[in-house]
């Protein structure tokens, strides 16, 4: 796999954007502390995982209750 311009259009694009400058994000100081951001993302992931697990357990319990109610023998009087 080669890197670089392959056809005429790619060569023109390379020539057009060769002198463009972009922000150097490594030199910029972020307004948000990356450790706090990662901690918040971890908290959200933990909450979502716990909600999913609780939902699965609740679904299993409801299934069991409904199955027991449907298949319970009723006394004939």
VOKOL-782641 format. One record per residue: residue in three letters; chain; x, z, y of N, C-alpha, C, O, CB in turn. Coordinates in nm, 4 decimals, always signed. Atoms other than C-alpha are relative to their C-alpha. Glycine has a CB too. Layout:
residues N
{'ala' 'A' {X Z Y} {X Z Y} {X Z Y} {X Z Y} {X Z Y}} ...
This chain:
residues 77
{'unk' 'A' {+0.0848 +0.0000 -0.1168} {+0.0000 +0.0000 +0.0000} {+0.0894 +0.0000 +0.1232} {+0.1671 +0.0930 +0.1448} {-0.0965 +0.1217 -0.0003}} {'unk' 'A' {-0.0843 +0.0154 -0.1186} {+0.1622 -0.1185 +0.3207} {-0.0668 +0.0623 +0.1220} {-0.1894 +0.0658 +0.1326} {+0.0299 -0.1485 +0.0260}} {'unk' 'A' {+0.0499 -0.0569 -0.1241} {+0.1280 +0.0494 +0.6583} {+0.0401 -0.0944 +0.1120} {+0.1552 -0.1373 +0.1207} {+0.0554 +0.1450 +0.0240}} {'unk' 'A' {-0.0302 +0.0872 -0.1122} {+0.1020 -0.1640 +0.9681} {-0.1063 -0.1073 +0.0151} {-0.2001 -0.1164 -0.0641} {+0.1371 -0.0636 -0.0175}} {'unk' 'A' {+0.0963 +0.1061 -0.0281} {-0.0836 -0.4587 +1.1153} {+0.0146 -0.1117 -0.1017} {+0.1252 -0.1579 -0.1296} {+0.0185 -0.0546 +0.1426}} {'unk' 'A' {-0.0032 +0.1052 +0.1014} {-0.1787 -0.7183 +0.8571} {-0.0393 -0.1361 +0.0560} {+0.0188 -0.2378 +0.0183} {-0.0915 +0.0359 -0.1146}} {'unk' 'A' {+0.0445 +0.1285 -0.0524} {-0.3609 -0.9853 +1.0552} {+0.0065 -0.0002 +0.1532} {+0.0521 +0.0960 +0.2151} {-0.1435 -0.0313 -0.0483}} {'unk' 'A' {-0.0107 +0.0205 -0.1438} {-0.3898 -1.1149 +1.4107} {-0.0760 +0.1066 +0.0796} {-0.0262 +0.1564 +0.1806} {-0.0517 -0.1379 +0.0363}} {'unk' 'A' {+0.0815 -0.0996 -0.0706} {-0.6684 -0.8739 +1.5148} {+0.0685 +0.1363 -0.0036} {+0.0737 +0.2057 +0.0980} {-0.1414 +0.0093 -0.0625}} {'unk' 'A' {-0.0705 -0.1279 +0.0102} {-0.4774 -0.5713 +1.3857} {+0.1217 +0.0038 +0.0916} {+0.1495 +0.1067 +0.1533} {+0.0428 +0.0257 -0.1444}} {'unk' 'A' {-0.1161 +0.0059 -0.0886} {-0.1664 -0.6849 +1.5754} {-0.0406 +0.0159 +0.1457} {+0.0283 +0.0827 +0.2228} {+0.0747 -0.1315 -0.0191}} {'unk' 'A' {+0.0488 -0.0141 -0.1372} {-0.3681 -0.7165 +1.8962} {-0.0413 +0.1443 +0.0290} {-0.0143 +0.1966 +0.1371} {-0.1184 -0.0948 +0.0246}} {'unk' 'A' {+0.0401 -0.1397 -0.0192} {-0.5149 -0.3688 +1.8477} {+0.1215 +0.0907 +0.0123} {+0.1224 +0.1818 +0.0951} {-0.0886 +0.0468 -0.1158}} {'unk' 'A' {-0.1224 -0.0799 -0.0082} {-0.1694 -0.2215 +1.7878} {+0.0643 -0.0180 +0.1367} {+0.1089 +0.0791 +0.1979} {+0.0993 -0.0392 -0.1120}} {'unk' 'A' {-0.0601 +0.0275 -0.1303} {-0.0401 -0.3905 +2.1027} {-0.0809 +0.0668 +0.1122} {-0.0242 +0.1192 +0.2081} {+0.0092 -0.1524 +0.0237}} {'unk' 'A' {+0.0869 -0.0568 -0.1037} {-0.3427 -0.2697 +2.3051} {+0.0151 +0.1516 +0.0085} {+0.0219 +0.2073 +0.1181} {-0.1463 -0.0363 -0.0274}} {'unk' 'A' {-0.0005 -0.1460 +0.0019} {-0.3218 +0.0948 +2.1967} {+0.1395 +0.0608 -0.0154} {+0.1509 +0.1820 -0.0335} {-0.0877 +0.0487 -0.1112}} {'unk' 'A' {-0.1363 -0.0501 +0.0195} {+0.0580 +0.1269 +2.1682} {+0.0408 +0.0983 +0.1085} {+0.1133 +0.1939 +0.0811} {+0.0983 -0.1156 -0.0036}} {'unk' 'A' {-0.0419 -0.0851 -0.1114} {+0.0954 +0.2884 +2.5103} {-0.1022 +0.1080 +0.0343} {-0.0815 +0.1826 +0.1300} {+0.0259 -0.0848 +0.1218}} {'unk' 'A' {+0.1008 -0.1021 -0.0272} {-0.2159 +0.5091 +2.4978} {+0.0561 +0.1369 -0.0338} {+0.1304 +0.1530 -0.1307} {-0.1294 -0.0269 -0.0801}} {'unk' 'A' {-0.0439 -0.1365 +0.0249} {-0.1522 +0.8809 +2.5202} {-0.1200 +0.0850 -0.0380} {-0.2305 +0.0663 +0.0128} {+0.0720 +0.0588 +0.1235}} {'unk' 'A' {+0.1056 -0.0907 +0.0435} {-0.3538 +1.1486 +2.3499} {+0.0439 +0.1426 +0.0272} {+0.1614 +0.1689 +0.0528} {-0.0333 -0.0200 -0.1504}} {'unk' 'A' {-0.0325 -0.1414 -0.0196} {-0.3719 +1.5233 +2.3909} {+0.0826 +0.0493 -0.1175} {+0.0541 +0.0176 -0.2330} {-0.1287 +0.0853 +0.0158}} {'unk' 'A' {-0.0801 -0.0611 +0.1051} {-0.1076 +1.7107 +2.1993} {-0.0635 +0.1349 -0.0335} {-0.0421 +0.2336 +0.0368} {+0.1504 +0.0163 +0.0440}} {'unk' 'A' {+0.0757 -0.1209 +0.0341} {-0.3234 +1.9697 +2.0257} {+0.0894 +0.1139 -0.0470} {+0.0488 +0.2301 -0.0424} {-0.1019 -0.0314 -0.1071}} {'unk' 'A' {-0.0904 -0.1061 +0.0431} {-0.0247 +2.1586 +1.8912} {+0.0495 +0.0824 +0.1183} {+0.0771 +0.2015 +0.1046} {+0.1185 -0.0590 -0.0758}} {'unk' 'A' {-0.0524 -0.0692 -0.1172} {+0.0883 +2.2459 +2.2436} {-0.1096 +0.0715 +0.0787} {-0.0803 +0.1519 +0.1673} {+0.0720 -0.0983 +0.0900}} {'unk' 'A' {+0.1116 -0.0607 -0.0747} {-0.2595 +2.3489 +2.3648} {-0.0312 +0.1388 -0.0551} {-0.0170 +0.1657 -0.1744} {-0.1264 -0.0899 -0.0071}} {'unk' 'A' {+0.0413 -0.1338 +0.0421} {-0.3745 +2.7074 +2.3575} {-0.1513 +0.0009 -0.0115} {-0.2214 -0.0360 +0.0827} {+0.0496 +0.1098 +0.1000}} {'unk' 'A' {+0.1425 +0.0007 +0.0252} {-0.7180 +2.7488 +2.2078} {-0.0673 +0.1188 +0.0674} {-0.0079 +0.2257 +0.0818} {-0.0273 +0.0011 -0.1498}} {'unk' 'A' {+0.0763 -0.1091 -0.0605} {-0.9870 +2.9561 +2.3767} {-0.0521 +0.0959 -0.1065} {-0.0895 +0.2092 -0.0761} {-0.1168 -0.0556 +0.0825}} {'unk' 'A' {+0.0515 -0.0801 +0.1105} {-1.0927 +3.0860 +2.0342} {+0.1157 +0.0363 -0.0916} {+0.1968 -0.0489 -0.1278} {-0.1112 -0.0761 -0.0782}} {'unk' 'A' {-0.1043 -0.0453 +0.0923} {-0.8660 +3.2941 +1.8136} {-0.0282 -0.0584 -0.1387} {-0.1353 -0.0343 -0.1944} {+0.0065 +0.1567 -0.0054}} {'unk' 'A' {+0.0256 +0.0633 +0.1288} {-0.8264 +3.0967 +1.4897} {-0.0268 +0.0998 -0.1122} {-0.1057 +0.0716 -0.2024} {+0.1162 -0.0865 -0.0372}} {'unk' 'A' {+0.0238 -0.1001 +0.1046} {-0.8125 +3.4123 +1.2775} {-0.1423 +0.0545 +0.0070} {-0.2060 +0.0764 -0.0960} {+0.1006 +0.1151 +0.0122}} {'unk' 'A' {+0.1382 -0.0476 -0.0140} {-1.1426 +3.5362 +1.4205} {-0.0992 -0.1069 -0.0432} {-0.2028 -0.0759 -0.1020} {-0.0282 +0.0419 +0.1449}} {'unk' 'A' {+0.0876 +0.1092 +0.0412} {-1.2978 +3.1936 +1.3652} {-0.0060 -0.0103 -0.1517} {-0.1139 -0.0256 -0.2091} {+0.0476 -0.1325 +0.0601}} {'unk' 'A' {-0.0023 +0.0052 +0.1458} {-1.1858 +3.1866 +1.0028} {-0.0702 +0.1205 -0.0617} {-0.1361 +0.1087 -0.1650} {+0.1436 -0.0078 -0.0500}} {'unk' 'A' {+0.0690 -0.1202 +0.0484} {-1.3107 +3.5423 +0.9559} {-0.1511 -0.0172 +0.0111} {-0.2249 +0.0207 -0.0798} {+0.0455 +0.1247 +0.0794}} {'unk' 'A' {+0.1433 +0.0236 -0.0172} {-1.6516 +3.4439 +1.0962} {-0.0508 -0.1022 -0.1021} {-0.1589 -0.0852 -0.1585} {-0.0295 -0.0486 +0.1433}} {'unk' 'A' {+0.0399 +0.0999 +0.1000} {-1.6652 +3.1371 +0.8707} {-0.0054 +0.0620 -0.1393} {-0.0935 +0.0289 -0.2187} {+0.0974 -0.1195 +0.0010}} {'unk' 'A' {-0.0007 -0.0688 +0.1288} {-1.5764 +3.3575 +0.5727} {-0.1229 +0.0891 -0.0134} {-0.1842 +0.0953 -0.1201} {+0.1284 +0.0832 -0.0163}} {'unk' 'A' {+0.1191 -0.0849 +0.0026} {-1.8545 +3.6006 +0.6648} {-0.1260 -0.0821 -0.0269} {-0.2113 -0.0419 -0.1061} {-0.0139 +0.0760 +0.1324}} {'unk' 'A' {+0.1165 +0.0868 +0.0205} {-2.1082 +3.3177 +0.6830} {-0.0042 -0.0503 -0.1441} {-0.1107 -0.0548 -0.2056} {+0.0028 -0.1195 +0.0983}} {'unk' 'A' {-0.0049 +0.0476 +0.1385} {-1.9915 +3.1821 +0.3468} {-0.0403 +0.1106 -0.0976} {-0.1110 +0.0847 -0.1950} {+0.1409 -0.0515 -0.0339}} {'unk' 'A' {+0.0376 -0.1122 +0.0864} {-2.0249 +3.5275 +0.1887} {-0.1497 +0.0260 +0.0059} {-0.2128 +0.0512 -0.0967} {+0.0766 +0.1263 +0.0401}} {'unk' 'A' {+0.1445 -0.0219 -0.0151} {-2.3758 +3.5693 +0.3293} {-0.0773 -0.1071 -0.0752} {-0.1727 -0.0761 -0.1466} {-0.0405 +0.0003 +0.1493}} {'unk' 'A' {+0.0691 +0.1097 +0.0688} {-2.4822 +3.2267 +0.2006} {+0.0104 +0.0163 -0.1514} {-0.0877 -0.0040 -0.2229} {+0.0585 -0.1363 +0.0430}} {'unk' 'A' {-0.0177 -0.0182 +0.1441} {-2.3356 +3.2976 -0.1440} {-0.0880 +0.1139 -0.0509} {-0.1518 +0.1016 -0.1554} {+0.1480 +0.0279 -0.0332}} {'unk' 'A' {+0.0826 -0.1132 +0.0412} {-2.5095 +3.6358 -0.1619} {-0.1483 -0.0356 +0.0031} {-0.2235 +0.0053 -0.0854} {+0.0268 +0.1205 +0.0898}} {'unk' 'A' {+0.1409 +0.0410 -0.0061} {-2.8413 +3.4833 -0.0517} {-0.0340 -0.0912 -0.1179} {-0.1425 -0.0812 -0.1752} {-0.0302 -0.0721 +0.1341}} {'unk' 'A' {+0.0232 +0.0878 +0.1142} {-2.8061 +3.2157 -0.3198} {-0.0116 +0.0808 -0.1284} {-0.0995 +0.0548 -0.2106} {+0.1123 -0.1032 -0.0121}} {'unk' 'A' {+0.0048 -0.0831 +0.1206} {-2.7339 +3.4775 -0.5866} {-0.1287 +0.0813 -0.0049} {-0.1903 +0.0938 -0.1108} {+0.1218 +0.0935 -0.0059}} {'unk' 'A' {+0.1252 -0.0767 -0.0043} {-3.0290 +3.6911 -0.4728} {-0.1196 -0.0895 -0.0296} {-0.2137 -0.0482 -0.0975} {-0.0174 +0.0674 +0.1372}} {'unk' 'A' {+0.1084 +0.0941 +0.0254} {-3.2532 +3.3858 -0.4771} {-0.0094 -0.0338 -0.1479} {-0.1191 -0.0428 -0.2029} {+0.0196 -0.1273 +0.0817}} {'unk' 'A' {-0.0008 +0.0308 +0.1432} {-3.1478 +3.3026 -0.8324} {-0.0527 +0.1183 -0.0809} {-0.1302 +0.0998 -0.1747} {+0.1422 -0.0371 -0.0466}} {'unk' 'A' {+0.0489 -0.1186 +0.0709} {-3.2075 +3.6610 -0.9482} {-0.1498 +0.0185 +0.0214} {-0.2225 +0.0495 -0.0730} {+0.0757 +0.1255 +0.0465}} {'unk' 'A' {+0.1423 -0.0136 -0.0295} {-3.5461 +3.6743 -0.7745} {-0.0811 -0.1040 -0.0758} {-0.1897 -0.0747 -0.1259} {-0.0251 -0.0129 +0.1503}} {'unk' 'A' {+0.0682 +0.1055 +0.0745} {-3.6425 +3.3435 -0.9330} {-0.0111 +0.0372 -0.1476} {-0.1155 +0.0155 -0.2090} {+0.0741 -0.1338 +0.0158}} {'unk' 'A' {+0.0028 -0.0399 +0.1409} {-3.5505 +3.4761 -1.2784} {-0.0995 +0.1130 -0.0225} {-0.1721 +0.1125 -0.1220} {+0.1399 +0.0429 -0.0465}} {'unk' 'A' {+0.0944 -0.1121 +0.0133} {-3.7487 +3.7977 -1.2236} {-0.1432 -0.0507 +0.0117} {-0.2290 -0.0119 -0.0675} {+0.0276 +0.1088 +0.1075}} {'unk' 'A' {+0.1353 +0.0542 -0.0172} {-4.0539 +3.6073 -1.0975} {-0.0418 -0.0819 -0.1220} {-0.1567 -0.0755 -0.1657} {-0.0076 -0.0870 +0.1271}} {'unk' 'A' {+0.0307 +0.0764 +0.1199} {-4.0318 +3.3721 -1.3937} {-0.0367 +0.0933 -0.1150} {-0.1315 +0.0671 -0.1891} {+0.1188 -0.0887 -0.0389}} {'unk' 'A' {+0.0291 -0.0955 +0.1069} {-4.0226 +3.6693 -1.6301} {-0.1351 +0.0675 +0.0177} {-0.2098 +0.0843 -0.0787} {+0.1084 +0.1050 -0.0066}} {'unk' 'A' {+0.1290 -0.0651 -0.0270} {-4.3181 +3.8405 -1.4625} {-0.1142 -0.0966 -0.0269} {-0.2135 -0.0598 -0.0897} {-0.0065 +0.0511 +0.1460}} {'unk' 'A' {+0.1064 +0.0986 +0.0226} {-4.5251 +3.5220 -1.4650} {-0.0150 -0.0320 -0.1482} {-0.1269 -0.0464 -0.1975} {+0.0287 -0.1285 +0.0785}} {'unk' 'A' {+0.0079 +0.0290 +0.1436} {-4.4378 +3.4500 -1.8272} {-0.0655 +0.1145 -0.0745} {-0.1460 +0.0915 -0.1648} {+0.1393 -0.0271 -0.0577}} {'unk' 'A' {+0.0599 -0.1165 +0.0670} {-4.5301 +3.8038 -1.9326} {-0.1494 +0.0068 +0.0289} {-0.2284 +0.0403 -0.0593} {+0.0691 +0.1309 +0.0452}} {'unk' 'A' {+0.1419 -0.0046 -0.0354} {-4.8600 +3.7836 -1.7453} {-0.0790 -0.1090 -0.0715} {-0.1944 -0.0871 -0.1083} {-0.0173 -0.0139 +0.1511}} {'unk' 'A' {+0.0717 +0.1101 +0.0638} {-4.9508 +3.4485 -1.9008} {-0.0139 +0.0190 -0.1503} {-0.1167 -0.0154 -0.2087} {+0.0703 -0.1303 +0.0281}} {'unk' 'A' {-0.0016 -0.0070 +0.1463} {-4.8604 +3.5288 -2.2590} {-0.0345 +0.1387 -0.0543} {-0.0187 +0.1653 -0.1735} {+0.1357 -0.0411 -0.0510}} {'unk' 'A' {+0.0365 -0.1328 +0.0458} {-4.9783 +3.8874 -2.2714} {-0.1339 -0.0093 -0.0748} {-0.2280 -0.0746 -0.0297} {-0.0087 +0.1004 +0.1200}} {'unk' 'A' {+0.1237 +0.0023 +0.0782} {-5.2411 +3.9428 -2.5396} {-0.1046 +0.0814 +0.0709} {-0.0785 +0.1905 +0.1215} {+0.0223 +0.0534 -0.1429}} {'unk' 'A' {+0.1112 -0.0721 -0.0623} {-5.5744 +4.0415 -2.4040} {-0.0909 +0.0545 -0.1090} {-0.1161 -0.0104 -0.2105} {-0.0795 -0.0921 +0.0971}} {'unk' 'A' {+0.0884 -0.0616 +0.0987} {-5.8010 +4.2767 -2.5879} {-0.1387 -0.0611 +0.0113} {-0.1911 -0.0824 +0.1207} {-0.0064 +0.1537 +0.0191}} {'unk' 'A' {+0.1356 +0.0549 +0.0019} {-6.1322 +4.1336 -2.6930} {-0.0927 +0.1177 -0.0228} {-0.0758 +0.1934 -0.1183} {-0.0184 -0.1118 -0.1115}} {'unk' 'A' {+0.0906 -0.1132 +0.0172} {-6.4143 +4.3799 -2.6445} {-0.1251 -0.0343 -0.0740} {-0.2100 +0.0523 -0.0952} {-0.0360 +0.0564 +0.1310}} 
